[in-house]
Amino acid sequence: MKKNSVYRVVGESVSDQGYGITHIDGQTVFVKNLLPDEEADIKIIKATKSYGVAIVQKRISTSKDRVEPVCTQAGKCGGCSFLHMNYSSELNFKHDELNHLFDQVDPSIDVKPVLGMENPWNYRNKAQFPIRIKDGKIVSGFYRPHTNEIAPIDHCPIQAVMINEVFAWIIENLPLRDARGLRHLYIREAKTKQMQVVFIGEQENDLKDFARLLQKQFPQIVSVVFNKNTRKDNVILSDEYEILLGKDTITEDCLGLKIELHFKSFYQINPVQMEVLYSKALELANLSKEDHVIELYSGTGTIGLLAARSAGKVTGVEIVPEAVANANENRKANHIENAQFICMDASEFAAKNKNAADVVFVDPPRKGMTTQGIHDICLLEPRRIVYISCNPRTLARDLKDFMNNGYSCKLIQPVDMFAHTTGIECVALIEKTNEPRLLNNKTDE
Ligand SMILES: C[S@@+](CC[C@H](N)C(=O)[O-])C[C@H]1O[C@@H](n2cnc3c(N)ncnc32)[C@H](O)[C@@H]1O
């Protein structure tokens, strides 16, 4: 296989990044915009010893699963990888991938069909748009895949309608002098319709007047913040900020729970599927009024506060102080007496509270948990652990560690939180087995 040569191939499957997969001379080739069973002439744009990357030069036959992408930036911005595939095929594809992945952990795990969206558009409640000045004009949109180059957009079909409108208005009306030094524009919309705008940049250009104009145009904006970020890495938010208008939080609603949400606090990006996901997690937890529930990685406490409705007592543990403060305020605002939230590292808390839990919820970041952390959590001795994960690969890795600590997983419920992208959220039910513990070397140390 040589760079720039053209081959006629048939798509065999799809990679987890949304590329078509085919083989040439026994080598795997990842082809942009090729679906299984499609025949095409492809041009190799990258050839390494172990794999190739190609683009379609001419499509000879078209899959029944192919649809016309609804976005002008399809394939250009790094966001949606499945805009060329119909939604039900995308859900089937995600299910097949998960089946394959978890089969390698334990073939007895029952991976349920993916719970998809009825309307898989305009679902995202938060966007962080990189912003620059180029040739005397403001340019904003999303990064092109694997670059720092911006693919400009006027609207994005998976963002909430109002986020698109506020974004377009800001880009059209923000004076150039106020845009100097800005790095990102962050817009969030709650289910309550309240909105929040955060300007992130190296210097504050006195954006207060513009914030007032913005709110006049969109009265649902209750929070405008300037976040000063001079960091050299790609972390978007820093700790230093000034409220330009209103407050630094917005009010969210999840399954009837009122949540005061700080702009720095994590919140699921798909509020419709979040309710599906958390309802499923609570159902699997099967709580009783005698249970002490520990929620690790609790963020603003949504799962813990929902669990408090059916549990005896809830303790939430989270590392970001603003999120813990939000969680405690949310507890008070919702008149919940049987919950508390603590600012601490999840593993450290678990190690200090042996045998303290009946049921544990964990919802870690993408990187998942550590072997030591899992060992410590198992020392809490819960009969059941409900693991919510936005990264099936780290979930699969972590399940093996849970198994080494006397727990097993029989059921995984995937929920499509990230329609048209490669992402998928899973809830895993992990239960204590009667088998003796087989601690691995690392956790024995
Ligand atoms: C995927 S979010 C889940 C948040 C929460 N379950 C919710 O729905 O709002 C992961 C959370 O873990 C927190 N976190 C990250 N590392 C942590 C650690 N070592 N100990 C405790 N919390 C941590 C993050 O700040 C974030 O709020």
The ligand as an SDF file (V2000), in Angstrom:
LIG
                    3D

 27 29  0  0  0  0  0  0  0  0999 V2000
  -18.5620   12.5810   35.1980 C   0  0  0  0  0  0  0  0  0  0  0  0
  -18.5870   13.7770   36.4650 S   0  0  0  0  0  0  0  0  0  0  0  0
  -19.9340   13.2150   37.4580 C   0  0  0  0  0  0  0  0  0  0  0  0
  -20.6300   14.2580   38.2760 C   0  0  0  0  0  0  0  0  0  0  0  0
  -21.9710   13.8980   38.9070 C   0  0  0  0  0  0  0  0  0  0  0  0
  -22.2220   12.4990   39.0280 N   0  0  0  0  0  0  0  0  0  0  0  0
  -23.1100   14.5910   38.1820 C   0  0  0  0  0  0  0  0  0  0  0  0
  -23.8660   13.9410   37.4860 O   0  0  0  0  0  0  0  0  0  0  0  0
  -23.1880   15.8140   38.2890 O   0  0  0  0  0  0  0  0  0  0  0  0
  -17.1740   13.3590   37.3420 C   0  0  0  0  0  0  0  0  0  0  0  0
  -16.9440   14.1950   38.5930 C   0  0  0  0  0  0  0  0  0  0  0  0
  -15.7990   13.6610   39.2780 O   0  0  0  0  0  0  0  0  0  0  0  0
  -15.1080   14.7210   39.9130 C   0  0  0  0  0  0  0  0  0  0  0  0
  -13.7660   14.1930   40.2500 N   0  0  0  0  0  0  0  0  0  0  0  0
  -12.7080   14.0370   39.4160 C   0  0  0  0  0  0  0  0  0  0  0  0
  -11.6870   13.4500   40.0700 N   0  0  0  0  0  0  0  0  0  0  0  0
  -12.1200   13.2070   41.3470 C   0  0  0  0  0  0  0  0  0  0  0  0
  -11.5270   12.5840   42.4890 C   0  0  0  0  0  0  0  0  0  0  0  0
  -10.2790   12.1200   42.4490 N   0  0  0  0  0  0  0  0  0  0  0  0
  -12.2480   12.4770   43.6100 N   0  0  0  0  0  0  0  0  0  0  0  0
  -13.5270   12.9630   43.6600 C   0  0  0  0  0  0  0  0  0  0  0  0
  -14.1470   13.5710   42.6040 N   0  0  0  0  0  0  0  0  0  0  0  0
  -13.4450   13.6890   41.4590 C   0  0  0  0  0  0  0  0  0  0  0  0
  -15.1840   15.8230   38.8740 C   0  0  0  0  0  0  0  0  0  0  0  0
  -14.9650   17.0970   39.4340 O   0  0  0  0  0  0  0  0  0  0  0  0
  -16.6260   15.6560   38.3400 C   0  0  0  0  0  0  0  0  0  0  0  0
  -17.5310   16.4610   39.0630 O   0  0  0  0  0  0  0  0  0  0  0  0
  1  2  1  0
  2  3  1  0
  2 10  1  0
  3  4  1  0
  4  5  1  0
  5  6  1  0
  5  7  1  0
  7  8  2  0
  7  9  1  0
 10 11  1  0
 11 12  1  0
 11 26  1  0
 12 13  1  0
 13 14  1  0
 13 24  1  0
 14 15  1  0
 14 23  1  0
 15 16  2  0
 16 17  1  0
 17 18  1  0
 17 23  2  0
 18 19  1  0
 18 20  2  0
 20 21  1  0
 21 22  2  0
 22 23  1  0
 24 25  1  0
 24 26  1  0
 26 27  1  0
M  CHG  2   2   1   9  -1
M  END
$$$$
